[in-house]
Amino acid sequence: MTNDELIPNAEVRTSLRLYSGFVILSSLVIRASSFLLVGLWICAPSAFAADNLGVLGARPRWSVLEHYQKTITHDEFAHLIYDVYCTHGFAPDLIEVNTDTARILTNRGSQIFFTLRFARNDASRSPVPRLWTPAKFLPPAKADKPLSGLRIALDPGHLGGEWARMEERWFQVGSTQPVQEGDLTLKVARLLAPRLRELGAKVFFVRNSNEPVTAKHPDDFRELARKILIRNGVPQPRSDVLDPNDPEKEQTIRWQSEILFYRYSEIRRRAALVNFKLHPDLVLCLHFNAEGWGDPNNPTLTDINHLHLLVNGSYLEQELEFDDERFEMMRRLLSHAYDEELPLADTIAGTMARETQLPPYQYPTTNSTTKVGTSAYVYARNLLATRLYRCPVVYCEPYVMNSKDAFARIQAGDYEGTRNINGSERKSIFREYADSVVDGLFEYYSKARGQVD
């Protein structure tokens, strides 16, 4: 791999290219999760064809995939394409699966293709190049240290602290303690880390404070946000959000620059940390879920509470049109990360379900997800973190923060033993979360590795 590929500051390189000329293709705001999806055509003056990239995306280096020649059979590849990664279909010219090869479009403008050659069978396959170690290749471990030698990165979702309101991961009921998802996930991670170390794992934090990992700030993206809005039909975008309940706040430079900061720059910087410094065998993305709560200063509490986990997959047809997303998907597919993360996610889902007694979440539509595995709790979905982290990723989404039950437990804080919460003796919600994840990892790696005397 070249030095340029190892430079993690992708958002800086892309933002600089912005001024050499581009066309914004489209803007789609998903209000339920508050993020902006845009596409960029980035074209240097000497280029023959433009790169069609996602938000702050880096130009793909398709030559990297040469390292994966003959590492996968036709049947394995076809299964992953049709049943996991491209379940919503794709344009016929993007991926062509033949008997001995697959042909993948790298750039529509130049009509350049990458050809992947399949292994004829299991015996003839070449070794898969990767910086993480599957469980089956780890040596047997002592019964009380099933995670020995395993490198685990904990990624507490969001930021919390002073950033929670900006992220729209904040609500408060009366004078109670504000609920801030980034603070909750960090608390779980700090409980989880020593437990995993006791079982032999080397544990790293992707985030271990309420400060962002990226060195960027929202103001660094104001000019890019302004150009995005203009190119998407807002000729004179307002500068700031004057009212957080303004239905047109998405059309302000402030709102868009904040999205670019905490949604895209932050996650891409975390990916750089994971991929180029930490090199874990597994990333645990820790989140809490929520139903719509309306006004965060007067939120709606609900009786609904549920659990689900995510692995990477289920790319939308329009997402596959981006050259960088198509490349990142293909690199992930060829790394065989799914072979590790699906049984991991299924096992952790089982222990979390037993511990929390939560029912599986049912997505209201299947437009962005595909149910996978056998637990009924695991979905494939194309999220930035699950796509960019170059190792198995298990993305946990237990508890509805604004459910009456979870809210009461969050207000009770962390504690040892049990307390009476809403008429039942309950563990701290944070320890219940951590315990259930630990139990899943213990179960999976004990079975996958075997034991040594």
Sequence and secondary structure as in RCSB ss.txt:
>XXXX:A:sequence
MTNDELIPNAEVRTSLRLYSGFVILSSLVIRASSFLLVGLWICAPSAFAADNLGVLGARPRWSVLEHYQKTITHD
EFAHLIYDVYCTHGFAPDLIEVNTDTARILTNRGSQIFFTLRFARNDASRSPVPRLWTPAKFLPPAKADKPLSGL
RIALDPGHLGGEWARMEERWFQVGSTQPVQEGDLTLKVARLLAPRLRELGAKVFFVRNSNEPVTAKHPDDFRELA
RKILIRNGVPQPRSDVLDPNDPEKEQTIRWQSEILFYRYSEIRRRAALVNFKLHPDLVLCLHFNAEGWGDPNNPT
LTDINHLHLLVNGSYLEQELEFDDERFEMMRRLLSHAYDEELPLADTIAGTMARETQLPPYQYPTTNSTTKVGTS
AYVYARNLLATRLYRCPVVYCEPYVMNSKDAFARIQAGDYEGTRNINGSERKSIFREYADSVVDGLFEYYSKARG
QVD
>XXXX:A:secstr
  HHHH   HHHHHHHHGGG EEEEEEEEETTTTEEEEEEEE  TT SS EEE TT     GGGGGGGTTSSBHH
HHHHHIIIII TT   TTTEEE SSEEEEEEETTTTEEEEEE BSSGGG      SS  GGGS  B TT TTTT 
EEEEEE S  GGGHHHHT EE  TTS  EEHHHHHHHHHHHHHHHHHHTT EEEES  SSS SSS  GGGGHHHH
HHHHHHTT SS BSS S TT TTGGGBHHHHHHHIIIIIIHHHHHHHHIIIII  SEEEEE  B    SSTTS  
 BS   EEEEES    TTGGGSHHHHHHHHHHHHTTHHHHHHHHHHHHHHHHHHHH   B   S SSSEEE SSS
SSEEEE  HHHHHSSS EEEEEESBTTBHHHHHHHHH   SSEEEETTEEEE HHHHHHHHHHHHHHHHHHHHH 
B  
